[in-house]
Amino acid sequence: MNRLVQIEEAKHKIKSLCAVEPEVGLILGSGLGELGDEIEEATVIPYHEIPHFPESTVAGHAGQLVIGKLAGKNVIAMQGRFHFYEGYSQQDVVFPVYVMRALGIQVLVVTNAAGGMNANFKPGDLMVITDHLNMTGSNPLIGSNFEELGPRFPDMSAAYTPALREIAFQVAKEQGVTIQQGVYAGISGPTYMTPAELIMLRTLGGDAVGMSTVPEVIAASHGGLKVLGISCITDMAIGEELEPLSHEQVVAVANRTKPIFKNLVKGIVKEVTTS
């Protein structure tokens, strides 16, 4: 089926269940899903009720859209995302981004849990993403292009909107929160990286590494959305000092950082202008 038709069918279903016109989209990564519970006047739509939506299979991801008000803005939040390593194509992974765009969002805030490769970071730090390395081996724009969604060869020189990064730093300063900034290296997963691979990614310029975000940001940039990306550094991924790591450890650190992360995102949403 034509991708434009799929997007329209998903949009129509969502609009039939909720009259709110969202301005800001939120993709809530590991440990931050609870922010969706703070959305007021909320309409909750499980992914399985939306035509053509994949379903999240990762523990800790609720698998639903939440639409309503957060910090005075109309928002649509993904409680749980889709990953390339789950077996979905990257086109499937980014499908919700195009649906949110069709519903009217102009700004996308993407969050994730990531390993810190920069020795100046520590677990629990928050990192504003300045740029990324696509190390997934694929791209969500491979295949037929629909001009209605964006250009065949989109520019990625400012995929992470500088003005939104400035807002993030200003809000963090006002909240007394120290945040890092750096380059996010996106990998396919589901394995964590070997020591040699981490050293390679750091040498290439990566400050943090994770298994999401890059496809979604490519799609958002393709669609002309303003984008802010924030990583929660859940562990240190220093190749020379690498220790065994589990998903449970990642979630535990993300949960500890959750109150600060949630307040920061809410503060940013409040200050974002969508006009």
N, C-alpha and C positions, 0 to 999 in steps of 0.2 A: 504493500500500500504506500502511496505517496506520503512522504514525511510531512508535507504541509497539511494534508488531510488529517493525519494522526494528531498533529499539534492542535488543529482546529477542534477535533472531536474531544480531546482532553480538556481544552479550554472551555468548550461548551458545557461539559459535565461539571466542571468546577464552578462555573458561573451559575449553573442551575441550582447549586447547593449553597452559594454564598454571593451576596450582592456587593461585598466590599471590593473596591478597586485598589489593589496594592501598589504602593510606590517603591517599596524596598523589599528585595528578596534576601532571605537568609538561608544559608546552607550550614546546618549545625553539625559539627563533627563530633568525634568521640569525646564524651564527658561534658558536652555543652548542650545536649538535647533538652535539658530541663528549662533552658531559656524559653523554649516554646510554650511551656506551661505558664509563663508569666504574661503571655499575650492575652489582652482583655477582649471581651465580647467575641470570643474565639469560635470559629467554625473548624472542626477537626474532620479531615477526610483521609481515611486509610488509603494507601497507595493502590490496594487491590480493587478499589472502587472507581479508579480513574482509568479510562481506556488507554492502553498502550504503555502505561507506567510499569517499569520493572518493580520488583519487590526487594527490599533490603534484607539480606540474610546474615548480617553481622550482629553478633551479640552486643547489646547496648544501644542499638539503633531502632527507634520505635517504629519507623516505617509509616509515616503519615505527614500530611500537610496540615499546618495550622495557620489560619487566616484571621486577622483581626488588628488590634491596635497595640503598639509597643512604643513607649516613649513619645506618644503623640502622633506617631506615623502609622499609616495603613501598611501592614507588612504581610508577607507570605513566607512562612518558614518551613523548611524541610527538616523534620525530625528523623534523621537518618538519611544517608546518601547511598549511591550505588558506586561500585568499584569495578574497575577493569578485571581485578583478580577473581571476582565472583563468577566470571565467565561471560559477563555482558560485553557487548562491543562498546567501543568508546562512543559510538553514536547513541546507544541506549543510555549510557552513563550521563550524557549531557541533555537528553530529551527534556527533563524537567526545567532546565535553564531556558530553553526555547518556549516552553509552555508559560513559565513565569513572565518572560518577555512579552508574550502574546497577551497576557492578562494585564500588562501595563507597567511593570516595574521598570525603573530607570537606573537603579543602583542595586548591585549584588554584593553582599557581604559573605565571604566564604571563610569558614573556620576549619581547623583540623588539629590533630595531634601529630607531632613530628619529633624525630630524633635530632638532637643538636650536634652538628659537626664542628661548629665554631667553639674553640676552647674557652672563649670568653662567656659562653652561655652556661646556664645551669638548669637542672630539672625544675619545672615550675615557672620558668620565664615565658613571657609572651613575646612573639616576634612578628612585627609587621612585615609582610612580604613585599620586597621591592621589585623582584623579578623572579623568573623561574628557569630551570633547566628541564626540558621535556626528555626524560630518560626512559619513558614507558615503551618505546619502540613502536608507537602508533600515534595517530592524530584523529580527533573526532570529525575533522573536516574532509577526510579522505572519502572519495566517492562523488556522487552528483552534488552540485551546488545549486541551492535555490536562492536567487537574488533577493527574494522577499525576506530571507533570513540574514543575508549579509553578502559581502563581495567574495568572489572566488579566491582572491589572494589577500586576506586581511592583514593589516599592519599590526605588529605586536610590540612596537617600540615603547608604548605606554600602556600595556595591558593592565597594570596595576596603577590606578589613577592617582597621580601625585597629590592632587588637592584632597583626596580622601585620606591619604597617608598623613597629611598635615593635620587634618581634623583628629585623626587617631592619636597623634602625639600631643596635641593640645588638650584633648580630653584626658589622656593619661596623666599629663602634668597637673591638671586641675584635681584629679582624683588621687594624686600622690603615688601613682604607679609608675615604676620604671619599666619601660619596654625596649626590647631590642629591635633591630631591623636587619634584613638580610635576604639572601637568595634561597628559594625553596627548590630542592631537587626532587622532581616527581618520578617515582619508579613504579613498575607494574605490581610488585609484590607477587604472591603473598609472603614470600620469604623475607626475613630481614637481611640486610646486606652483610657480605663477608668483610673482614677487615680490609682486604685489598680494594674492594669495591668502594668502601667508605673513603679510603685515602684518595682514590681516583676522583670521586665526586667532590671532595674538598679541594683537591688540586684544580679541578675545573671551575671552582668558584662557588660551590654550594656551602650554605651555612646551616641548612636543616634539610632533612630528608623524610619523605612520606609517600603514601600510596594513593593519594587522592588529589583534588584541587586543580591540577594542571589541565585536564580535559575540560572541566567546567569553566575555567577562566578563558581558555581558548574559545569556547563557544560563546561566552559572554562578550568577549572582545569582538568576535565575529558579528555579533548582533548589535554592537554599538552601545553596550551597557557600561556604566562606570563601575569599577571593581575595587573592592578592598579585601585583602587576604590577611588573616591573622592565624599564626600557628601557636599552639601551646607546646612548649618543649617538654616532653614527658620523660626523656632519657638522654644520656649522652652517647652519641654514636661516633666516638673517636676510634679510628681503626687501630691505632697502636695500643689502645687500652680497653678494647672491647670486652664486655662481659655478657653472659647469656641474658636473653631478654624474652619476656612473654607478653602477650596481649593484656593479661590481667594487670601487669605492672604499669603498662601504658595507661590503662583506664584509671588505675588508682591515683596516679599523679595528676591526670586530667581532672579527676573529681576533687582533689585537694585544691586545685587552682580555680575551680569553677566559680566561686563567689566573685573573685576579682575579674575573671574573664567576662562573666555575665554583666557586671556593672559597667565594664569598659564598653562592651558592645551596645548596651542600652544607651550609654552616654553618647556614643558615636551616632547611633540611629537618630537620637534627638537632634543632633547638630547638622545632620546631612540635609542638603537642599536637593530636591529632585526636579526643580523647574529648569 
